[in-house]
């Protein structure tokens, strides 16, 4: 079962897709590459948007396609890399 924090993160990332890539995601589990919703150009734009929104920096050599294949996987990937807020211990 997903935590509320992960669901909220999925919603924020889905909003980035809509605002930055003009893409509406059908479900959190939809394969974004197979469906054609994510390609190499959009992936680069998405990584820039994730960095701007969440402070997540990812080197291309660190990135596995399975990390960004679905909205749910992207949310988990981001959650694992979001820097902790000042004054709050990492969870």
C-alpha positions in Angstrom: 0.0 0.0 0.0 1.3 3.5 -0.9 1.8 6.0 1.8 0.0 9.4 1.6 3.4 11.0 1.1 4.1 8.9 -2.0 0.6 9.6 -3.4 1.1 13.3 -2.9 4.5 13.1 -4.6 2.8 11.2 -7.5 0.3 14.0 -7.8 3.0 16.7 -7.8 5.0 14.9 -10.5 1.8 14.3 -12.6 1.3 18.1 -12.4 4.8 18.6 -13.7 4.1 16.3 -16.6 1.0 18.4 -17.4 2.6 21.8 -17.0 6.1 21.2 -18.3 5.5 18.4 -20.9 1.8 19.0 -21.8 1.2 15.3 -21.0 -1.7 13.9 -19.0 -0.8 10.6 -17.4 -3.5 7.9 -17.5 -2.5 6.0 -14.3 0.5 5.8 -11.9 1.3 2.4 -13.4 1.2 3.2 -17.1 4.4 2.4 -18.9 5.4 5.9 -20.1 7.9 4.6 -22.7 5.6 1.9 -24.3 2.7 4.4 -24.4 4.9 7.0 -26.1 4.3 9.6 -23.4 8.0 9.7 -22.5 10.8 9.8 -24.9 14.5 10.9 -24.7 13.7 14.6 -25.2 10.9 14.6 -22.7 13.0 12.7 -20.2 15.6 15.4 -20.3 12.9 18.1 -19.7 11.5 15.9 -16.9 14.8 15.6 -15.2 15.2 19.4 -15.3 11.7 19.9 -13.9 12.4 17.3 -11.1 15.6 19.2 -10.2 13.9 22.5 -10.1 10.9 21.3 -8.1 12.5 18.9 -5.7 16.2 19.6 -5.7 16.9 16.2 -7.2 20.1 16.0 -9.3 20.6 12.9 -11.4 23.6 12.2 -13.6 22.6 10.4 -16.8 25.0 7.5 -16.0 23.1 7.0 -12.6 19.7 6.7 -14.3 18.1 3.4 -15.1 15.1 3.4 -17.4 13.1 1.4 -14.9 13.5 4.3 -12.5 11.4 6.4 -14.8 9.2 3.9 -16.6 6.0 4.8 -14.6 4.7 7.6 -12.5 4.9 5.4 -9.5 8.5 4.5 -10.2 9.4 8.2 -10.7 7.8 9.1 -7.4 9.8 6.4 -5.6 13.0 7.4 -7.3 12.4 11.1 -6.3 11.4 10.2 -2.7 14.7 8.3 -2.3 16.7 11.3 -3.5 14.9 14.4 -2.1 17.3 16.2 0.2 16.0 16.4 3.8 14.5 19.7 4.9 16.6 21.8 7.2 15.9 21.0 10.8 14.1 17.8 10.0 15.8 14.4 10.3 15.6 12.2 7.3 12.7 9.7 7.4 
